[in-house]
Amino acid sequence: MRIAYLINRYPTASHSFIRREIEAIEAQGIEVVRFSVRPVESSQLPDKRDLAERGKTTVMLDAGAFKLVLSGLRHLVTAPGASLRGLKAAFVHCPWTPLEVIRRSAYFAEASLLALRIRTGRITHIHAHFGTNSATVARVASILGEVPYSFTVHGPDEFDSPIALDLAGKIRDSEFCIAISSYGRSQLMRWSAFSDWAKIKVVRCGVDASFLERSELVEPPSKPHLCTVARLSAQKGVPLLLDAAAQLKRRGRNFQLTIVGDGELRVDVEAIIAQHNLGDHVILAGLASSEEVIDYVEQSRAMVLPSFAEGLPVVIMEALALGRPVIASAIAGTPELIDSKCGWLVPAGSVDHLVEAMEAALDASQAQLSRMGEIGRERVEERHNAAVNGRTLAALFRGGQSG
């Protein structure tokens, strides 16, 4: 069996869980052909395994505008009926602004090229990650190529615009749809027809084996170190985290906060650090490989992620797998994994509650932190094993009903 995986940008440092998922599926004897809509520069991939994935991935836009347009015209001429259905799917709920018309036309052209690659590659199923543009292209390619498709929804973007993204139509046309948490499944049920609810399965993201296959957990440090692994964005609550750090400093607390990641708010984050004179307390580590992330987490007493919107962050699974409790916002699927036994849930957007949780982590004994970490690790081993979840997905691709 050969299936196509389609992602808007792949591989990326933040999408390593997709690489693990693909590896787990291939371990079940299914060949996966990788497609990315947009290219990813090698300089953005600190992990050598992601660099290797880049070499295995076909980038749709690398074909060039001429070939994309030609693929679309070819389908319009040779398969007008399927093309009209594909165009209808590409343009559903289109606001008909010039920019949006161009974007939807590009979706159809990309889907046309993907459909041709599917035929020549003898691919029997398309799976897209994220219910946004990649799922749209997969849906249209499914119509043009006459093969089934499925897609995984992570949130929160899909839940912010369910009608514009036509989640109901995508689920209706799919063979099945994957949610990464029970919360995510509830939101997909909310925006889909009752008759399609049975298509919606829960398959949780898996952590890298390097996080679980460790002979011994490193004891939490006595030093007052905390870390955050997140994109530097408003959605991840990084400015709020820095406000909390400023409060800790004003209270005279001794601490170090390492922020691992990069993003669109880097200049603003640097300005906030300078404004509050946090240079001695906050370290911006930038992008990091999986091995480097492990080191940063193990050198910390807890991992902090005060997000405003999420699906179910893989980084909190990774921290728990390493035996570190997590401070996280009580949103989306996060409470399905985090509670007071393995971390601290805080109301999203509350600086005061975030400060209290960070102080609790700084004041906790090493023994308490170790107990919390052990409970968290057990949960991750049970629910977020990539190999186990890969078997579930493989059964779905083969037409099974587990999930």
C-alpha positions in Angstrom: 0.0 0.0 0.0 1.3 3.5 -0.9 -0.2 6.6 0.6 0.6 10.3 0.2 1.1 12.6 3.1 0.5 16.3 2.3 1.5 19.2 4.7 1.6 22.9 3.9 5.3 23.1 5.0 7.3 20.0 5.8 9.5 19.1 7.4 9.8 21.8 10.1 11.2 21.9 13.6 7.7 22.2 15.1 6.3 19.3 13.0 8.7 16.6 14.0 5.7 14.7 15.3 4.6 14.2 11.7 8.0 12.6 10.9 7.5 10.2 13.8 4.0 9.4 12.7 5.2 8.6 9.2 8.0 6.4 10.5 5.5 4.5 12.7 3.2 4.0 9.7 6.1 2.8 7.5 7.0 0.3 10.2 3.6 -1.2 9.6 4.5 -1.9 6.0 2.8 1.1 4.3 4.9 3.2 2.0 4.5 6.9 2.6 5.2 9.5 -0.2 5.8 12.9 1.3 4.5 16.1 -0.3 4.9 19.7 1.0 3.1 22.6 -0.6 5.8 25.1 0.3 9.6 24.7 0.5 11.6 24.7 3.8 15.1 26.0 3.9 17.7 23.7 5.4 18.9 26.5 7.7 15.5 26.1 9.5 16.1 22.5 10.3 18.5 22.0 13.2 17.6 18.3 13.5 19.5 16.0 11.1 16.5 13.7 10.9 14.4 16.6 9.6 17.1 17.4 7.1 16.9 13.8 5.9 13.1 14.1 5.6 13.6 17.2 3.4 15.4 15.1 0.9 12.5 12.6 0.8 9.8 15.3 0.3 8.4 16.6 -3.0 7.6 20.3 -2.9 4.6 21.2 -5.0 5.6 24.8 -5.7 9.0 23.7 -6.9 7.2 22.6 -10.1 6.8 26.2 -11.1 3.7 28.3 -12.0 3.7 27.1 -15.6 3.5 23.4 -14.7 0.9 24.0 -12.1 -1.3 26.0 -14.4 -0.8 23.3 -17.1 -1.9 20.6 -14.7 -5.1 22.5 -14.0 -5.9 23.0 -17.6 -5.2 19.4 -18.4 -7.8 18.3 -15.9 -10.3 20.8 -17.2 -10.0 19.5 -20.7 -9.7 15.7 -20.0 -12.0 15.5 -17.0 -14.4 18.4 -17.0 -16.9 16.8 -14.7 -14.4 16.0 -12.0 -12.8 19.4 -12.5 -16.0 21.2 -11.9 -16.6 19.3 -8.7 -13.0 20.0 -7.7 -13.4 23.7 -8.4 -16.6 23.8 -6.4 -14.7 22.2 -3.4 -11.8 24.7 -3.9 -14.1 27.7 -4.0 -16.6 26.8 -1.3 -17.3 29.8 1.0 -14.9 31.9 -1.1 -15.3 35.7 -0.3 -14.5 36.5 -4.0 -11.9 39.1 -3.3 -9.1 39.1 -6.0 -6.5 37.7 -3.6 -8.8 34.9 -2.4 -9.7 34.0 -6.0 -6.0 33.7 -6.8 -5.5 31.6 -3.7 -8.4 29.2 -4.4 -7.2 28.9 -8.1 -3.8 28.0 -6.7 -5.3 25.3 -4.6 -7.0 23.8 -7.6 -3.7 23.9 -9.6 -1.8 22.3 -6.8 -4.4 19.6 -6.4 -4.3 18.9 -10.1 -0.5 18.4 -10.0 -0.9 16.2 -6.9 -3.6 14.1 -8.7 -1.2 13.5 -11.6 1.6 12.5 -9.1 -0.9 10.1 -7.4 -1.7 8.4 -10.7 1.9 7.9 -11.8 2.9 6.9 -8.3 0.2 4.3 -7.9 -0.9 6.0 -4.6 -4.2 4.8 -3.2 -4.9 7.3 -0.4 -4.1 10.9 0.5 -3.7 12.1 4.1 -3.3 15.8 5.0 -2.1 17.3 8.2 -4.1 20.3 9.4 -7.6 21.1 8.2 -6.6 24.3 6.5 -5.2 24.7 3.0 -3.4 21.3 2.9 -6.8 19.6 3.6 -8.4 21.7 0.8 -5.7 20.6 -1.7 -6.1 17.0 -0.6 -9.9 17.1 -0.9 -9.7 18.5 -4.4 -6.9 16.0 -5.4 -9.1 13.2 -4.1 -11.9 14.3 -6.4 -9.6 14.7 -9.4 -7.6 11.5 -8.8 -10.5 9.4 -7.6 -8.8 8.2 -4.5 -10.0 8.6 -0.9 -8.5 11.1 1.4 -8.4 11.8 5.1 -6.9 14.6 7.3 -5.7 15.3 10.8 -7.1 18.4 12.6 -4.9 19.9 15.4 -6.5 23.2 16.2 -6.8 26.0 17.1 -6.8 27.5 13.5 -9.4 25.1 12.2 -11.7 25.9 15.2 -11.3 29.7 14.7 -12.7 29.5 11.1 -14.8 26.3 10.8 -17.3 27.7 8.2 -14.7 29.5 6.0 -12.6 26.3 6.0 -15.7 24.2 5.3 -14.9 21.7 8.0 -18.3 20.1 7.6 -17.7 19.5 3.9 -14.2 18.3 4.3 -15.3 15.7 6.9 -18.3 14.7 4.7 -16.1 14.0 1.7 -13.3 12.3 3.7 -12.8 8.6 4.3 -12.2 9.5 7.9 -11.0 12.5 10.0 -8.5 12.4 12.8 -8.6 14.6 16.0 -5.6 14.6 18.3 -7.7 14.9 21.5 -11.2 14.3 22.8 -11.6 18.0 22.9 -10.6 18.3 19.2 -13.1 15.5 18.4 -15.9 17.4 20.2 -15.2 20.5 18.1 -15.2 18.6 14.9 -18.5 17.0 15.9 -19.8 20.5 16.7 -19.2 21.6 13.1 -20.1 18.5 11.2 -23.2 16.6 10.4 -24.4 14.0 12.9 -24.3 11.4 10.2 -20.5 12.0 9.9 -19.6 11.8 13.5 -18.6 8.1 13.2 -15.8 9.2 10.8 -14.1 11.3 13.4 -11.4 9.3 15.3 -9.0 10.2 18.1 -5.4 9.4 17.4 -3.0 11.2 19.7 0.3 12.6 18.6 3.4 10.5 19.7 6.6 11.6 21.3 10.0 10.8 19.9 11.4 7.5 21.1 14.5 9.3 22.4 12.2 10.8 25.1 10.8 7.5 26.2 13.6 5.0 25.7 15.9 6.5 28.4 17.2 4.0 31.0 17.1 6.6 33.8 15.3 9.9 34.4 17.6 12.8 35.3 16.7 14.1 38.7 15.2 17.6 38.7 17.8 20.2 39.5 18.0 22.1 42.7 18.8 25.3 40.8 15.8 27.6 40.1 15.7 26.9 36.4 12.5 26.8 34.3 12.2 26.5 30.5 9.7 27.2 27.7 9.7 25.4 24.3 7.5 27.5 22.0 7.3 29.6 18.9 7.8 33.3 19.8 4.2 34.3 19.1 1.3 35.9 20.9 -0.7 32.6 20.6 1.9 30.9 22.8 1.6 33.6 25.4 5.3 34.5 25.4 4.7 38.2 26.2 2.5 37.1 29.2 5.3 34.8 30.3 7.8 37.7 30.3 5.3 39.7 32.4 5.3 36.9 34.9 9.1 36.8 34.9 9.1 40.5 35.6 6.8 40.0 38.6 9.1 37.2 39.9 12.0 39.6 39.6 10.2 42.3 41.4 9.4 39.9 44.2 13.2 39.2 44.6 13.0 35.7 43.3 16.2 34.0 42.0 15.4 32.2 38.8 16.5 31.5 35.2 14.0 31.1 32.4 15.3 29.6 29.1 13.0 30.1 26.1 13.7 27.7 23.3 12.2 28.7 19.9 12.0 31.5 17.4 9.2 33.3 15.7 7.5 36.5 14.5 7.7 38.2 17.9 11.4 37.9 18.5 12.1 41.6 18.2 9.2 42.4 20.5 10.3 39.7 23.0 13.8 41.1 23.0 12.3 44.6 23.6 10.2 43.3 26.6 13.3 41.6 28.1 15.2 44.9 27.8 12.3 47.0 29.1 12.1 44.9 32.3 15.9 44.4 32.6 15.4 40.6 32.5 18.7 39.9 30.7 20.1 38.2 33.8 17.0 36.0 34.2 15.7 35.2 30.7 17.8 33.4 28.0 16.5 33.3 24.3 18.0 30.0 23.1 16.6 30.1 19.6 15.7 27.0 17.5 17.1 23.7 18.8 17.4 20.1 17.8 15.6 17.3 19.6 18.7 16.5 21.6 19.2 20.1 22.6 15.6 20.4 23.7 16.1 17.3 25.9 19.1 19.0 27.6 17.2 22.3 28.2 14.2 20.4 29.7 16.4 18.2 31.9 18.2 21.3 33.2 14.9 22.7 34.4 12.6 22.1 37.3 9.5 22.5 35.1 8.4 23.4 31.6 6.1 26.4 31.2 3.6 27.0 28.3 1.0 29.7 28.9 -0.7 29.5 25.5 -3.9 31.3 24.6 -4.9 28.7 22.0 -3.7 25.2 21.3 -4.6 21.7 20.2 -2.6 19.4 22.5 1.0 20.6 22.4 3.6 17.9 21.8 6.2 19.8 23.9 4.2 19.2 27.1 4.2 15.4 26.3 8.0 15.6 25.7 8.6 17.4 29.0 6.5 14.8 30.9 8.3 12.0 29.2 11.5 13.4 30.6 10.1 13.4 34.1 9.4 17.2 34.3 6.1 18.6 35.5 4.4 21.2 33.3 2.8 24.6 33.9 0.2 25.1 31.2 -3.0 27.0 30.3 -6.2 25.1 31.0 -7.4 25.1 27.4 -8.3 22.7 24.6 -6.9 19.2 25.0 -4.3 20.1 27.6 -6.4 19.1 30.7 -6.7 15.6 29.2 -3.0 15.2 30.0 -2.1 17.7 32.7 -3.6 18.0 36.2 -2.3 18.7 39.7 -0.7 15.3 39.9 1.8 16.1 37.2 1.8 19.9 36.9 -0.1 23.1 37.3 -3.0 24.2 35.1 -3.6 28.0 35.1 -6.4 30.1 33.6 -5.3 31.3 30.2 -4.3 35.0 30.2 -3.8 35.3 33.9 -0.4 36.6 34.9 -1.1 36.3 38.6 -2.0 32.6 38.4 1.0 32.0 36.1 3.3 33.7 38.7 1.8 31.5 41.5 2.5 28.3 39.5 6.0 29.3 38.6 6.7 30.1 42.3 5.3 26.7 43.2 7.6 25.0 40.8 10.6 27.0 42.1 9.7 26.2 45.7 8.8 22.5 45.3 11.3 19.9 46.6 13.2 17.7 44.2 11.3 14.7 45.6 7.9 16.3 44.8 9.0 17.3 41.3 10.3 13.7 40.7 6.9 12.2 41.8 5.0 14.6 39.5 7.4 13.8 36.7 7.0 10.0 37.1 3.2 10.3 36.9 3.4 12.4 33.8 5.8 10.0 32.2 3.4 7.1 32.8 0.6 9.0 31.1 2.7 9.8 28.1 3.9 6.2 27.8 0.2 5.0 27.9 -1.3 7.6 25.5 1.4 9.1 23.3 3.5 6.2 22.1 4.2 6.9 18.4 4.6 3.3 17.5 1.2 2.3 19.1 -0.6 5.3 17.5 1.1 4.4 14.1 -0.5 1.0 14.2 -3.9 2.6 14.8 -3.4 4.9 11.8 -2.2 2.0 9.6 -5.4 0.1 10.4 -7.4 3.1 9.4 -5.6 3.5 6.1 -6.2 -0.2 5.4 -9.8 0.2 6.0 -10.0 -0.9 9.7 -12.3 0.7 12.2 -10.0 1.1 15.2 -9.3 4.6 16.4 
